[in-house]
Amino acid sequence: MKEKNLLAELAAYLFSHSDKETGRTPSERELAEHFGVSRGQIREALAILEAMRIVERRAKSGIYIDTKQASVEAMALFARAGLPLDPIQIYETVELRKIHEIKAAELACSRATEENFERLREILKASEERIAAGEGLAKEDREFHLEIVRATKNSVFHNVCSVYYMMGEQRLPIYFNDPERSVRSHAEHIQIYEALLRRDGNLAQALMSAHLQGAESYWKGLIEGHGEEPQSPTLERA
């Protein structure tokens, strides 16, 4: 079994087979038997999941899962494995994404090359065609935003922001099911592109902030629908 497949399947299995009260999961031996791999392979996979703060291995006690402490990368893994994500964590991640992408818009104004602009034009053209065909912009939205991040010429920045979109792979197509949302998003993308082209960092940041407010409001609405209200960070939560 490939490492990525084992990680995703192991995370899903631990999530569904952990004790609901204590978070304790099956043992290494039981996991190795279930997946038909060696205990060494299970140990290596658990080490990765522990680094991602999905599990904690306690000496003489066992393996415990705690999704509330999971890293952003872990949340992306959960999403790809089809596991439910904590709405509050998603909302907080959207807030963090907004901060990063606003800064990316500013940096892209001074660092973007003609190659980046050409790619953005291609994405905008593809978006027009999708809208004309009555289709959503999930793919084009991801590509547009990540091209702006790529234009910062900061590979770590790009890697971090890519994770946010991995988390949204299941949700983006639903988000863009609304034709009006696709049309509005495309119009805002054009405005952001034009600000980048003019190298106007202040305008690009303002437009990106307003644009991402829609996604933030969307997730807030989902959370409130579950009876959960996102709150500003406090000293107690830090």
Wavefront OBJ file of the C-alpha trace (Angstrom):
o trace
v 0.000 0.000 0.000
v 1.343 3.441 -0.950
v 2.315 5.722 1.932
v -0.221 8.466 1.063
v -3.027 5.925 0.758
v -2.058 4.298 4.047
v -1.966 7.675 5.804
v -5.414 8.694 4.586
v -6.961 5.280 5.236
v -5.281 4.974 8.624
v -6.507 8.436 9.664
v -10.039 7.545 8.561
v -9.915 4.194 10.375
v -8.564 5.713 13.598
v -11.239 8.394 13.480
v -14.074 5.882 13.090
v -12.678 3.241 15.471
v -11.552 5.386 18.397
v -13.301 5.431 21.745
v -15.710 8.375 21.654
v -14.966 9.368 25.245
v -11.227 8.776 25.611
v -10.061 8.965 21.987
v -8.132 5.706 22.380
v -7.662 3.760 19.130
v -6.827 0.148 18.221
v -3.248 -0.963 18.944
v -0.349 -1.119 16.461
v -0.790 -4.883 16.206
v -4.510 -4.586 15.466
v -3.869 -1.863 12.895
v -1.168 -3.896 11.156
v -3.513 -6.889 10.946
v -6.382 -4.772 9.623
v -4.341 -3.116 6.863
v -2.245 -6.175 6.048
v 1.064 -4.360 6.532
v 3.950 -4.680 8.971
v 3.948 -3.057 12.383
v 6.967 -1.075 11.189
v 4.881 0.494 8.422
v 2.114 1.289 10.893
v 4.687 2.801 13.255
v 6.066 5.024 10.490
v 2.575 6.152 9.480
v 1.670 6.880 13.100
v 4.843 8.954 13.470
v 3.704 11.122 10.549
v 0.186 11.426 11.964
v 1.674 12.338 15.336
v 3.798 15.058 13.707
v 0.582 16.354 12.120
v -0.958 16.355 15.616
v -3.671 13.881 14.657
v -2.632 11.226 17.161
v -0.649 10.992 20.366
v 1.227 7.837 21.334
v 1.431 7.445 25.107
v 3.919 5.070 26.674
v 2.271 2.008 28.254
v -1.145 3.491 27.469
v -1.777 3.344 23.734
v -2.630 5.521 20.752
v -5.057 8.416 21.105
v -6.665 10.608 18.465
v -7.459 14.293 18.952
v -8.665 16.073 15.818
v -9.039 19.422 17.587
v -5.235 19.696 17.853
v -4.683 18.713 14.222
v -2.483 20.819 11.953
v -3.759 22.462 8.780
v -2.044 19.705 6.768
v -3.907 17.135 8.847
v -7.203 18.838 8.135
v -6.418 18.638 4.418
v -5.746 14.918 4.853
v -9.089 14.525 6.654
v -10.882 16.311 3.815
v -9.284 14.066 1.196
v -10.173 10.991 3.220
v -13.804 12.128 3.368
v -13.721 12.705 7.130
v -15.910 15.383 8.719
v -14.014 18.553 9.620
v -14.712 20.641 12.674
v -16.656 23.723 11.432
v -14.933 26.078 13.863
v -11.493 24.921 12.708
v -12.506 25.418 9.084
v -13.747 28.940 9.795
v -10.522 29.796 11.598
v -8.522 28.377 8.696
v -10.518 30.550 6.271
v -9.595 33.556 8.423
v -5.921 32.592 8.215
v -6.163 32.029 4.467
v -7.627 35.519 4.092
v -4.653 37.083 5.889
v -2.184 35.173 3.715
v -3.894 35.908 0.418
v -4.266 39.626 1.118
v -0.506 39.772 1.674
v 0.037 37.644 -1.433
v -1.873 40.196 -3.511
v 0.410 42.959 -2.255
v 3.608 40.997 -2.965
v 2.367 39.878 -6.377
v 1.979 43.516 -7.415
v 5.730 44.019 -7.214
v 6.899 40.508 -8.145
v 4.511 39.139 -10.783
v 6.021 38.481 -14.211
v 4.403 38.548 -17.639
v 4.192 34.759 -17.366
v 2.028 35.114 -14.253
v -0.210 37.670 -15.951
v -0.571 35.466 -19.012
v -1.591 32.547 -16.822
v -4.141 34.709 -14.988
v -5.613 35.794 -18.328
v -5.917 32.149 -19.373
v -7.734 31.328 -16.138
v -10.110 34.277 -16.546
v -10.885 33.199 -20.116
v -11.563 29.636 -18.939
v -13.826 31.070 -16.226
v -15.862 32.972 -18.820
v -16.321 29.783 -20.820
v -17.397 27.822 -17.745
v -19.957 30.461 -16.790
v -21.305 30.571 -20.357
v -21.732 26.794 -20.177
v -23.595 27.098 -16.873
v -20.801 25.401 -14.923
v -19.192 26.284 -11.587
v -15.751 27.803 -11.064
v -14.296 25.485 -8.412
v -11.217 24.586 -10.490
v -10.674 28.073 -11.935
v -11.110 29.751 -8.543
v -8.400 27.581 -7.017
v -6.088 28.178 -9.980
v -6.621 31.949 -9.942
v -5.836 32.347 -6.259
v -2.846 30.016 -6.288
v -1.389 31.758 -9.358
v -1.405 35.008 -7.396
v 0.369 33.255 -4.533
v 2.812 31.740 -7.028
v 3.522 35.258 -8.297
v 4.981 36.151 -4.881
v 7.968 33.940 -5.800
v 7.854 32.495 -2.289
v 7.616 28.700 -2.491
v 6.815 28.267 1.215
v 3.986 30.777 0.873
v 2.637 28.773 -2.071
v 2.911 25.445 -0.232
v 1.019 26.808 2.776
v -1.797 28.298 0.697
v -2.066 25.130 -1.410
v -3.045 23.242 1.735
v -6.034 25.548 2.246
v -7.364 24.560 -1.162
v -6.771 20.865 -0.507
v -9.101 21.278 2.466
v -11.751 22.836 0.258
v -11.678 20.253 -2.537
v -14.973 18.697 -1.422
v -16.697 21.974 -0.568
v -15.687 24.287 -3.458
v -17.904 22.591 -6.087
v -20.860 23.010 -3.711
v -19.932 26.635 -3.026
v -19.913 27.371 -6.760
v -23.166 25.539 -7.489
v -24.809 28.944 -7.238
v -24.512 30.545 -10.730
v -24.730 34.060 -9.278
v -21.812 33.312 -6.983
v -19.713 32.194 -9.951
v -20.558 35.349 -11.922
v -19.828 37.596 -8.943
v -16.574 35.804 -8.145
v -15.408 36.084 -11.757
v -16.143 39.826 -11.828
v -14.135 40.276 -8.626
v -11.279 38.223 -10.075
v -11.141 40.587 -13.057
v -10.909 43.587 -10.713
v -8.102 41.952 -8.733
v -6.255 41.077 -11.938
v -6.498 44.676 -13.181
v -5.143 45.992 -9.862
v -2.216 43.560 -10.107
v -1.572 44.644 -13.685
v -1.408 48.288 -12.540
v 0.949 47.238 -9.714
v -1.401 48.914 -7.239
v -0.673 47.038 -4.017
v -3.142 48.934 -1.824
v -6.023 48.402 -4.235
v -5.141 44.739 -4.797
v -5.169 44.115 -1.038
v -8.504 45.903 -0.572
v -10.117 43.996 -3.436
v -8.779 40.646 -2.220
v -10.042 41.347 1.298
v -13.535 42.167 0.034
v -13.498 39.148 -2.284
v -12.561 36.679 0.457
v -15.200 38.111 2.772
v -17.723 36.084 0.772
v -16.069 32.776 1.660
v -15.747 33.862 5.286
v -19.454 34.748 5.432
v -20.347 31.431 3.776
v -18.541 29.395 6.427
v -19.906 31.559 9.217
v -23.395 30.833 7.914
v -22.735 27.089 7.915
v -21.412 27.210 11.463
v -24.376 29.228 12.708
v -26.613 26.690 10.998
v -25.015 24.056 13.240
v -25.643 26.245 16.284
v -21.979 27.199 16.627
v -20.813 30.781 16.629
v -17.215 31.603 15.659
v -15.637 33.871 18.234
v -12.665 36.184 18.255
v -9.565 34.674 19.897
v -9.275 35.270 23.638
v -6.489 34.800 26.137
v -8.223 31.663 27.382
v -8.184 30.130 23.876
v -4.571 31.047 23.131
l 1 2 3 4 5 6 7 8 9 10 11 12 13 14 15 16 17 18 19 20 21 22 23 24 25 26 27 28 29 30 31 32 33 34 35 36 37 38 39 40 41 42 43 44 45 46 47 48 49 50 51 52 53 54 55 56 57 58 59 60 61 62 63 64 65 66 67 68 69 70 71 72 73 74 75 76 77 78 79 80 81 82 83 84 85 86 87 88 89 90 91 92 93 94 95 96 97 98 99 100 101 102 103 104 105 106 107 108 109 110 111 112 113 114 115 116 117 118 119 120 121 122 123 124 125 126 127 128 129 130 131 132 133 134 135 136 137 138 139 140 141 142 143 144 145 146 147 148 149 150 151 152 153 154 155 156 157 158 159 160 161 162 163 164 165 166 167 168 169 170 171 172 173 174 175 176 177 178 179 180 181 182 183 184 185 186 187 188 189 190 191 192 193 194 195 196 197 198 199 200 201 202 203 204 205 206 207 208 209 210 211 212 213 214 215 216 217 218 219 220 221 222 223 224 225 226 227 228 229 230 231 232 233 234 235 236 237 238
